[in-house]
């Protein structure tokens, strides 16, 4: 038990001399961690996904934002997702044909 605790103590307190092979191994492990860890481990916010809700999918063509949010969450399979933004899509006559919804 003394060997394991001494080794652990040396690793935690970085108690190896610079010319030892243990120093080299610890440096390689640190560099491997830095360069091989995926960026997603450090992401604080999940990515934003965008979906389109067509007005024909809405019941009775009403402009109910809660219904639009529900349909967008359902399409992206994110029932607890947070709706960030709504954008209207209009045709050439100015009539709303769809909504683009961003969900995080």
RAQUI-V548155 format. One line per field, one symbol per residue. burial: + if it has 9 or more other C-alpha atoms within 8 Angstrom, else -. Layout:
# RAQUI-V548155
burial->???
This chain:
# RAQUI-V548155
burial->--------+++----+------++-------+------------------+++++--+---------+++++++--------+----+++-----+++++++++
